[in-house]
Amino acid sequence: MDTKFHSFKEFYPFYLKEHSEVVCRTLHFIGTFLGIIFLVTVLAVFNNKWWALASPLWGYAFGFIGHYFFEHNQPATFKNPFYSFASDLLMFAQLLTGKIKFRG
C-alpha cells in the first residue's frame, strides 16, 4: 500500500477507510472530544499552557485502542502525523455535524 500522499485532499479518503469500523470511529470521537475538553479546561480554568500540550494524548490513547483492538490496523499517525491529526479533527467535526456517519 502506497503511503505517500501529496495533499490532504488525497490523504483524507485513505484516513476514513482506515477508520471504517464503528467502534474505532467512536473511540476516536470520544478521545478527540475529551482532548478538546481537557484543552479548554487547562487553559480557561487553570491557565496552564504546559498541561495544554498533553491534550492530544486523550485522542491518541482512545484512537490507538480503536486501531489495535477493533480496526486491526496501524494508526496513520506513525507515517503521516500532520495529515492524521488534521484528519482526526475533520472527522470529529463531520461526525458531530452528521456529514459522515459513525459506521463507515
N, C-alpha and C positions, 0 to 999 in steps of 0.2 A: 504494500500500500504506500503510495507516494504521500509523504507528509510535508512536502514543500509547498507552501501556499504563498501566492504573490499579492494577495489582498484579503482584507477582512471579508469582503463580499464572497470571495471564493472559499474562505475557511468556514463561515457560519453554517452552511448546509452540512458540511462534514461534522461539525460540532453537534448539531441537532441529531444527526444519525447516531453519533456515539453516546447520545443521551436519550435514546428512544424508549427505554424501559421505564414504566410509570414510577416505580419506587425510586429509581435513580434520579429522575427529574424532580420528584417530590423532595428527596433529601437535599438536592441542590437548592431548591426553592427555600426550604427551611433554613439551610445553612446561610444562604445569602441574606434572608430576612433577619436572622439573628445577628449576622455580621453588621448589617445596617443599624439595627437597634443598639448593638454594642458601641458602634462608632458614634452615633448621636449621643448616647448616654455619657461616654467618657469625655466627649468634647463639651457637651452642654452642661452636664451636672458636675463633673469632676474637673473639667478644664485641663485634661491631661493628654497632651499630644503624643507622648511616648506610648501610652496604652492604646491609643488610636491605631498604632501600627499593627497591633495584634488582631484587629477586626477581621482581616481576611482569613484568619485561622479557623473561624467558625465555618465559613463556606467550604474551605478545603477539607476540614475534618468530616463534615457531612457528605461532601462530594466524593471523597476517597472511599468512604464506607459504601456509597452507592455503586461506585465502579467495581470495587473488589468483590462485593458480596451479591450484587444484583445484576449489574450490566456485564460483568466479567470481561472488562477491557481495561486498558491503561488510560489514566486521565490524560487529556490533551495538554494539560499544564506542563508536562515534562518536556515536550518538544516545541510547543507554541505558547509560552507563558502569557504574552501580552494579548494575543488574539483570544486565548482561552478565557482570560479574566474579563475582557470586553464582551465576549460571547455569553459568559455567565450572567453578567449584568443585563444584557439584552434579553436573554432567555427569561430571566426573572421578570423583567418588565412586560414581556409578551405573555407570560403565563398569568401575571397579575391582571392584565387587561383583557385576557381571553383571546388574544390574537393567535396564540398557539395553545394546544391542549396539553394536559399532563401526560396523556397517552400519545406516543409518537406516531 
